[in-house]
Amino acid sequence: VPASTPPLGLAYIASYLEKHGYSPKIIDAISEGGGKQTKKKEAILYGLSDKEIRKKIKEFKPDIVGISCMYTAYAGDAHRIAKLVKEYSKNIPVVFGGAHACIFPELTLKDENVDVVVLGEGELVFLNLVKRLNKKSFLKTLGIIYKNGNKVIKNKPQEFIKDLDAIPFPAWHLLPMQTYIEKSDASYAMRKPGMVMISSRGCPGRCIYCSIHA
């Protein structure tokens, strides 16, 4: 059963956008679904149904949508969400981020519903994508690989954020915090309730079985 865990990557990006005057929204489909299961062909989906996600998209009317795809095992779910966005409006840019998308950007972009893949840290890169929405061109945005017609273009990398204190704390207020507290499976915790946090970034290891260093 999927754990109910705050999507910290999205929460940091959201807080960074708010710092610069934008109004983001986060959908944590697993946690907001309250453990509900939906049968879909031979699969069972956990969390919000496609119908409920469509409703949230329609209510918020986003200008751009970012989808976190951390694990290859969940890539199908991420691409399904991208399809739901494009069914609502083909004019909304769909941006993928996370470990899976970073390691397989060309494969990710084979999906007609995905426009951009962010390579590496997302805060500054996604902010720059948002700033360029009105220009309708991501040509000068560092740290992305994207489609321009039938061409796939890989821009120069964005430097790592050196001063992590420039990033606000995660946008906890955009997440269903009570759900995380009530359904925490942190068996390692000395006492409950508990909450996750990140104290540094990156990993010094080069383990052959792990993709994160890539």
C-alpha positions as CSV (number, residue, x, y, z in Angstrom):
1,V,0.0,0.0,0.0
2,P,1.6,3.3,-1.0
3,A,2.8,5.5,1.9
4,S,1.3,8.9,2.5
5,T,4.4,11.1,2.3
6,P,4.7,14.8,1.5
7,P,6.1,15.4,-2.0
8,L,8.9,17.6,-0.8
9,G,10.3,18.3,-4.3
10,L,7.0,19.9,-5.4
11,A,6.6,21.7,-2.0
12,Y,10.0,23.4,-2.4
13,I,9.2,24.4,-6.0
14,A,5.8,25.8,-4.9
15,S,7.3,27.8,-2.0
16,Y,10.0,29.2,-4.4
17,L,7.2,30.3,-6.9
18,E,5.3,31.9,-4.0
19,K,8.4,33.8,-3.0
20,H,8.4,35.3,-6.5
21,G,4.8,36.3,-6.6
22,Y,3.1,33.3,-8.2
23,S,0.2,31.2,-6.9
24,P,0.8,27.5,-7.3
25,K,-1.3,24.5,-6.3
26,I,-0.2,21.0,-5.4
27,I,-2.2,17.8,-6.0
28,D,-0.9,14.9,-4.0
29,A,-3.2,12.3,-5.6
30,I,-2.3,9.4,-3.3
31,S,-2.7,11.3,0.0
32,E,-5.8,13.3,-1.0
33,G,-7.5,10.2,-2.1
34,G,-7.6,8.9,1.4
35,G,-6.5,5.4,0.6
36,K,-9.3,4.9,-2.0
37,Q,-8.7,2.3,-4.7
38,T,-10.0,2.4,-8.3
39,K,-9.9,-0.5,-10.7
40,K,-8.6,0.5,-14.1
41,K,-8.4,-2.4,-16.6
42,E,-6.0,-4.9,-14.9
43,A,-4.5,-2.4,-12.6
44,I,-5.6,-0.9,-9.2
45,L,-5.0,2.8,-8.7
46,Y,-4.6,4.3,-5.3
47,G,-5.8,7.8,-4.4
48,L,-7.8,10.3,-6.5
49,S,-9.6,8.9,-9.5
50,D,-9.0,10.4,-13.0
51,K,-12.4,12.0,-12.8
52,E,-11.4,13.8,-9.5
53,I,-8.1,14.9,-10.9
54,R,-9.8,16.3,-14.0
55,K,-12.1,18.2,-11.7
56,K,-9.2,19.8,-9.8
57,I,-7.5,20.8,-13.0
58,K,-10.6,22.4,-14.3
59,E,-11.2,24.3,-11.1
60,F,-7.7,25.6,-10.8
61,K,-7.2,26.4,-14.6
62,P,-3.4,26.2,-14.6
63,D,-1.1,28.1,-17.0
64,I,1.5,25.4,-16.7
65,V,1.6,21.9,-15.0
66,G,4.6,20.2,-13.4
67,I,4.5,16.5,-12.8
68,S,7.0,14.7,-10.5
69,C,8.1,11.4,-11.8
70,M,10.6,10.0,-9.2
71,Y,10.4,6.3,-9.9
72,T,10.3,4.4,-13.2
73,A,7.8,2.0,-11.7
74,Y,5.4,4.9,-11.4
75,A,6.1,6.4,-14.8
76,G,2.8,5.1,-16.3
77,D,0.9,7.1,-13.7
78,A,2.8,10.3,-14.4
79,H,2.1,10.0,-18.2
80,R,-1.5,9.3,-17.5
81,I,-1.8,12.6,-15.6
82,A,-0.1,14.3,-18.5
83,K,-2.8,13.0,-20.8
84,L,-5.5,14.3,-18.4
85,V,-4.0,17.8,-18.6
86,K,-3.8,17.8,-22.4
87,E,-7.4,16.5,-22.6
88,Y,-8.4,19.6,-20.6
89,S,-6.3,21.9,-22.8
90,K,-3.6,21.2,-25.3
91,N,-2.2,24.7,-24.8
92,I,-1.0,24.0,-21.3
93,P,2.8,23.2,-21.2
94,V,3.4,19.9,-19.3
95,V,6.7,19.7,-17.5
96,F,8.2,16.5,-16.0
97,G,10.8,16.4,-13.3
98,G,12.3,13.9,-10.9
99,A,14.8,11.1,-11.1
100,H,13.1,9.0,-13.8
101,A,12.5,12.0,-16.1
102,C,16.1,13.2,-15.6
103,I,17.6,9.8,-16.4
104,F,15.4,9.1,-19.4
105,P,14.5,12.6,-20.8
106,E,14.3,11.5,-24.5
107,L,12.1,8.5,-23.6
108,T,9.9,10.8,-21.5
109,L,9.5,13.2,-24.4
110,K,8.3,10.5,-26.7
111,D,5.0,11.0,-25.0
112,E,3.1,13.6,-27.1
113,N,1.6,14.9,-23.9
114,V,5.0,15.9,-22.4
115,D,6.6,19.2,-23.5
116,V,9.6,19.8,-21.2
117,V,11.8,17.8,-18.9
118,V,13.7,19.6,-16.1
119,L,17.2,18.2,-15.6
120,G,18.3,18.5,-12.0
121,E,17.1,20.9,-9.3
122,G,13.7,22.3,-10.1
123,E,13.2,25.5,-8.2
124,L,15.0,28.0,-10.4
125,V,14.4,26.2,-13.6
126,F,10.7,25.9,-13.2
127,L,10.5,29.6,-12.1
128,N,12.3,30.5,-15.3
129,L,9.8,28.4,-17.3
130,V,6.9,30.2,-15.7
131,K,8.5,33.6,-16.5
132,R,8.8,32.7,-20.2
133,L,5.2,31.5,-20.6
134,N,4.2,34.8,-22.2
135,K,7.1,34.6,-24.6
136,K,6.0,31.1,-25.8
137,S,9.6,30.0,-26.1
138,F,11.8,28.1,-23.7
139,L,14.9,28.5,-25.9
140,K,16.9,30.5,-23.3
141,T,15.8,28.4,-20.2
142,L,18.8,26.6,-18.8
143,G,18.5,23.1,-17.4
144,I,15.8,21.7,-19.7
145,I,15.3,19.4,-22.6
146,Y,12.2,20.1,-24.7
147,K,10.3,19.6,-27.9
148,N,10.2,22.3,-30.6
149,G,8.0,20.8,-33.3
150,N,9.6,17.5,-34.3
151,K,13.0,18.4,-32.8
152,V,14.2,17.6,-29.3
153,I,16.4,20.4,-27.9
154,K,18.7,20.1,-24.9
155,N,19.7,23.4,-23.4
156,K,22.8,24.0,-21.3
157,P,22.6,22.9,-17.7
158,Q,21.5,25.1,-14.8
159,E,24.1,25.5,-12.1
160,F,23.3,24.0,-8.7
161,I,21.8,26.4,-6.2
162,K,24.7,27.1,-3.9
163,D,22.9,29.0,-1.2
164,L,20.1,26.6,-0.1
165,D,18.9,29.3,2.4
166,A,17.6,31.2,-0.6
167,I,14.9,28.6,-0.9
168,P,12.0,29.0,1.5
169,F,10.8,26.1,3.6
170,P,8.3,23.8,1.8
171,A,4.8,25.1,1.1
172,W,3.2,23.0,3.9
173,H,0.0,25.0,3.6
174,L,-0.6,23.6,0.1
175,L,-0.5,20.0,1.3
176,P,-3.0,17.8,3.3
177,M,-0.8,17.8,6.5
178,Q,-3.3,16.1,8.7
179,T,-3.4,13.2,6.4
180,Y,0.4,12.7,6.6
181,I,0.3,12.9,10.4
182,E,-2.6,10.4,10.7
183,K,-1.3,7.9,8.2
184,S,2.4,8.2,8.8
185,D,4.1,4.8,8.5
186,A,7.4,6.1,10.0
187,S,8.1,2.9,12.0
188,Y,11.7,4.1,12.5
189,A,10.4,7.1,14.5
190,M,11.0,7.1,18.3
191,R,7.6,8.7,18.7
192,K,4.8,9.9,16.6
193,P,3.6,12.0,15.0
194,G,6.6,12.7,12.7
195,M,7.3,14.6,9.5
196,V,10.0,14.3,6.9
197,M,12.6,17.0,6.1
198,I,15.7,17.5,3.9
199,S,18.9,18.8,5.5
200,S,21.2,18.7,2.5
201,R,21.1,18.0,-1.3
202,G,22.7,15.4,-3.5
203,C,24.7,12.3,-2.6
204,P,28.4,11.7,-2.5
205,G,28.0,8.1,-3.4
206,R,28.4,6.5,-6.8
207,C,26.7,3.2,-6.1
208,I,26.3,1.1,-9.3
209,Y,22.8,0.0,-8.4
210,C,21.5,3.5,-7.8
211,S,20.5,6.1,-10.5
212,I,20.4,9.2,-8.3
213,H,24.0,10.3,-8.9
214,A,23.1,10.5,-12.6
